[in-house]
Amino acid sequence: MGGIDLTKATRENVRWYILRALDAARPEGTTETIILSALEGIPMDITQKGLRRELGYLEERNLIEVGGRKTPVWYAKINRAGIDIVEYTVECHPGIARPPKYWGH
């Protein structure tokens, strides 16, 4: 039985949008509250728990740094490797739904 795994596709899209939000928040980074607000305009069902899971995934991939885990509100900051993904200067491995580059060569 083929088809699209919508849960997986949503997770991978959320990861891309998190990276984009954190890139826009450079150089300081931002809180999970702001990231959730940025994701509200996208038709995805994401909770604070789901966002934290994806922040953890991106941190394990060494694309972002997460702080404040022992506080009520986490914060995150994109690092050099994450910036390279957003700016299309390196390959994007599976797990992040980065759209194909449609400009340049």
ABEGO torsion letter per residue (X at the ends): XBEBBAAAAAAAAAAAAAAAAAAAAOAAEBBAAAAAAAAAABBBBBBAAAAAAAAAAAAAAGABBBBGAABABBBBBBBAAAAAAAAGABBBBBGBBBBBBABEX
